[in-house]
Amino acid sequence: MENPIVVGLIALVFLTVMEIVLGIDNIVFIAVISGRLPKEQQPKARRFGLMLALATRVLLLLGLSLVLGLSEPIFELSKLGMFTTWLEENPEVNEVAGRDLILVAGGLFLIGKSVFEIHHQFEDREVNEHKA
């Protein structure tokens, strides 16, 4: 059986590392963008950018905790008449909660966005080949 303290500590370590990496990325990006401003405005722009990045990250983490809290089942797949044989063998996947729908929608969005970007790259490549 899993020890909840160990699991919590591992999650905390991974979240901390992720926040450090994203924080460094934010610092580099903000430094590059603020470098285009006049020298006297750069420190103010860096502070504002870092505060905005921090606020955004906190809001996203709060949003993530809300999504993870959507664990109450909304409907059951068996009541829709879908996958009845498979659901009899796997009853633990019968209930669909709000977070499941959000994860599926997010996954479909990422797949669609990836296909769109790959298609766009091939179109650009074909246009460049016809020009040459």
C-alpha positions as CSV (number, residue, x, y, z in Angstrom):
1,M,0.0,0.0,0.0
2,E,1.2,3.5,-0.8
3,N,2.3,5.8,2.0
4,P,0.4,9.1,1.5
5,I,3.2,11.1,3.0
6,V,5.8,9.7,0.5
7,V,3.4,10.3,-2.4
8,G,2.8,13.9,-1.2
9,L,6.5,14.6,-0.8
10,I,7.2,13.2,-4.3
11,A,4.5,15.4,-5.7
12,L,5.8,18.4,-3.9
13,V,9.3,17.8,-5.2
14,F,8.1,17.5,-8.8
15,L,5.9,20.6,-8.5
16,T,8.8,22.5,-7.0
17,V,11.2,21.5,-9.8
18,M,8.5,22.4,-12.4
19,E,7.9,25.8,-10.8
20,I,11.7,26.5,-10.7
21,V,12.1,25.6,-14.4
22,L,9.0,27.7,-15.4
23,G,10.2,30.5,-13.2
24,I,13.6,30.6,-15.0
25,D,11.8,30.5,-18.3
26,N,9.7,33.5,-17.2
27,I,12.7,35.4,-16.0
28,V,14.5,34.9,-19.3
29,F,11.5,35.9,-21.4
30,I,10.7,39.0,-19.3
31,A,14.4,40.1,-19.5
32,V,14.4,39.8,-23.3
33,I,11.1,41.6,-23.7
34,S,11.9,44.4,-21.1
35,G,15.3,44.8,-22.8
36,R,13.5,46.6,-25.7
37,L,12.3,49.3,-23.4
38,P,14.2,52.4,-22.4
39,K,16.7,51.8,-19.5
40,E,14.7,53.7,-16.9
41,Q,11.6,51.6,-17.6
42,Q,13.2,48.2,-17.6
43,P,13.3,47.5,-13.8
44,K,9.6,48.5,-13.5
45,A,8.7,46.3,-16.4
46,R,10.6,43.3,-15.0
47,R,8.9,43.6,-11.6
48,F,5.5,43.9,-13.2
49,G,6.2,40.9,-15.5
50,L,7.3,38.8,-12.6
51,M,4.3,39.7,-10.5
52,L,2.0,39.0,-13.4
53,A,3.7,35.6,-14.0
54,L,3.4,34.7,-10.3
55,A,-0.3,35.7,-10.1
56,T,-1.0,33.7,-13.3
57,R,0.8,30.7,-11.9
58,V,-1.1,30.9,-8.6
59,L,-4.4,31.2,-10.4
60,L,-3.6,28.2,-12.7
61,L,-2.7,26.1,-9.6
62,L,-6.0,27.1,-8.0
63,G,-7.8,26.2,-11.2
64,L,-6.0,22.9,-11.2
65,S,-7.2,22.1,-7.6
66,L,-10.7,23.0,-8.6
67,V,-10.6,20.6,-11.6
68,L,-9.2,17.8,-9.5
69,G,-12.0,18.4,-7.1
70,L,-14.6,17.6,-9.8
71,S,-14.7,13.9,-8.9
72,E,-18.4,13.4,-8.4
73,P,-19.9,11.3,-11.2
74,I,-22.0,13.2,-13.7
75,F,-23.3,10.2,-15.6
76,E,-22.6,6.5,-16.2
77,L,-21.6,5.2,-19.6
78,S,-23.7,2.0,-19.1
79,K,-26.8,4.1,-18.9
80,L,-26.0,5.5,-22.3
81,G,-25.9,2.0,-23.8
82,M,-22.2,2.4,-24.7
83,F,-19.5,-0.2,-24.3
84,T,-21.8,-2.5,-22.3
85,T,-19.6,-5.7,-22.6
86,W,-16.4,-3.8,-21.8
87,L,-18.0,-2.0,-18.8
88,E,-19.2,-5.3,-17.3
89,E,-15.5,-6.4,-17.3
90,N,-14.2,-3.0,-16.1
91,P,-16.9,-1.4,-13.8
92,E,-14.4,1.1,-12.3
93,V,-14.5,3.2,-15.6
94,N,-18.3,3.3,-15.8
95,E,-18.7,6.6,-14.0
96,V,-17.7,9.9,-15.8
97,A,-16.8,12.9,-13.6
98,G,-16.2,16.5,-14.6
99,R,-12.5,16.2,-14.4
100,D,-12.7,13.3,-16.8
101,L,-14.5,15.4,-19.3
102,I,-12.0,18.3,-18.9
103,L,-9.1,15.9,-19.4
104,V,-10.7,14.4,-22.6
105,A,-11.4,17.9,-23.9
106,G,-7.9,19.0,-23.2
107,G,-6.4,15.9,-24.9
108,L,-8.6,16.4,-27.9
109,F,-7.5,20.1,-28.1
110,L,-3.8,19.1,-27.9
111,I,-4.3,16.5,-30.6
112,G,-6.2,18.9,-32.9
113,K,-3.6,21.7,-32.3
114,S,-0.8,19.3,-33.1
115,V,-2.5,18.1,-36.3
116,F,-3.1,21.8,-37.3
117,E,0.5,22.8,-36.7
118,I,1.9,19.8,-38.6
119,H,-0.5,20.4,-41.5
120,H,0.5,24.1,-41.5
121,Q,4.2,23.1,-41.7
122,F,3.6,20.8,-44.6
123,E,1.7,23.5,-46.4
124,D,4.5,26.0,-45.9
125,R,7.1,23.5,-47.1
126,E,5.0,22.8,-50.3
127,V,4.7,26.6,-51.0
128,N,8.4,27.0,-50.6
129,E,9.1,24.0,-52.9
130,H,6.9,25.5,-55.6
131,K,8.6,28.9,-55.4
132,A,12.1,27.3,-55.8
